[in-house]
């Protein structure tokens, strides 16, 4: 098991300085969104093979693994032209991931009101499925994994629907990034034991990375906390992963520079 961070939580820098700072902070791996983390890259269109090779070399020199290439697109947009433009961006990033030596490109699935009717969700799910099918064709050619992240407020909102998507797409290149915080709502956080049971039972074997965050509910909203200081219970998740996924990567999202050591040590205690 390795502990990492989102690279851009350490601020936008050149790749060499960023990798060195993350390594010196005690983290072993990252989720990298180049347009958020690297000087000179302001959009996906700024990325080219030369830049990618430089990033790969700089992170390798600091011995920091790039676990996930973050490419958070909108694959469920109702406007087909806009949606397919997002899909093309993701497909391009699958190629960049291969050049980077990164095995996973991650995305969520477009915001959606949790109270949406099942009939409407089904319509949007079918749009999502069409996008993912297109993305998977490219992923299979590049031999890179799509890490799709279910989120309670998005199209792909439950373990059950995620399992359905995995089964209907039927590709070894489609896997899951699991973010526990993103699968609870203010009014479901007390049901997290059942949510974790569903996740681990239905899609656990397809998890390729875990985002680690902690929260409390304040004024019916999620509020940030250091790891271990909030309401999220990782006990059953970690126990299951130790048995079934002992090489898992844990990526701390939204780490803060004034308390990254607190978070890293908390995760270390959880997984020891």
PyMOL commands that set and color helices and strands:
alter all, ss='L'
color gray80, all
select helices_A, chain A and resi 7-10+15-24+34-37+44-46+49-61+80-100+118-142+159-169+180-183+189-206+235-244+260-271
alter helices_A, ss='H'
color red, helices_A
select strands_A, chain A and resi 2-6+29-32+65-70+104-107+145-148+174-179+207-212+214-218+221-225+249-252
alter strands_A, ss='S'
color yellow, strands_A
deselect
rebuild
show_as cartoon
